[in-house]
Amino acid sequence: MFEIFGIPSQALFGQLLLGLINGSFYALLSLGLAVIFGMLNIINFTHGAQYMMGAFAAYMLMQYLGLNYWVALIVVPILVGFTGILIERLFLKRLQNLDHLYGLILTFGLALIIEGVFRNYYGSSGQPYQMPDELRGGRNLGFMFLPNYRAWVIAFSLVVCFGTWFAIERTRLGSYLRAATENPTLVRAFGINVPRMVTLTYGFGVGLAALAGVMAAPIYNVSPQMGSDIIIVVFAVVVIGGMGSIMGAILTGFALGIVEGLTKVFFPEASNTVIFAIMIIVLLVRPAGLFGRGV
């Protein structure tokens, strides 16, 4: 084992791996928030609760129906995304012409209700969720041990994130979505159902949060608090990357996860606050965020 800056390589690369794992979840969650805000101008505070719902849905599918991780990876984002569609149709649609603050307060209240319901039935202690047998174990790279499941999470998150970016920025459907946010009247003139597009976009953003929840379930305990523990950090990531910026959410999520992991090695006392310190600096220098459009 060799040392880097006086720190054992295994400890350094272990924290770097942990940072990449956290960054994967930051990127997926902030991507969902960026899609919802960029396309719908909704600050979705329910996102953390929907991430938690994804983890619990995977847990319940395995516990009560015997469905494994791979099935949950496909089914859960659809199920939780459908609950997002219901929320948009029943509540958020009625607030679309009001100030953004009303949507924020509504989604914050919904998050508290959802978390309270799960806490009432499952308590505050976490529930274990088994990782798939195919991804157990790991590989010894010499300078560190790489668990297979952690490698899968990082790789799959990258595929989902950049696939979403490509769909929104480089396809005809994505151009319709972007046009609908700028001039919905003109898009309707081309025969496109804008309200349906808005609803499906919100459901897709919620589905991304649920997908992150399924992927997080084997790593962390499935608990009602898991969403509220991460959502504040994710909002900071979105602010740093730029509200509504798809690429900003992806790059900033992974980068800040790495920064947080390395901070735990070199300055552990600041690991819980380093992202917020970066957010303050970015807001002072560039209020629109690193990748956001100018204010």
Secondary structure, 3 states (H helix, E strand, C coil): CCEECCEEHHHHHHHHHHHHHHHHHHHHHHHHHHHHHHHHCCCCCCHHHHHHHHHHHHHHHHHHHCCCHHHHHHHHHHHHHHHHHHHHHHCHHHHCCCCHHHHHHHHHHHHHHHHHHHHHHHCCCCECCCCCHHHCCEEECCCCEEEHHHHHHHHHHHHHHHHHHHHHHHCHHHHHHHHHHHCHHHHHHCCCCHHHHHHHHHHHHHHHHHHHHHHHCCCCCECCCHHHHHHHHHHHHHHHHCCCCHHHHHHHHHHHHHHHHHHHHHCHHHCCCHHHHHHHHHHHHCCCCCCCCCC
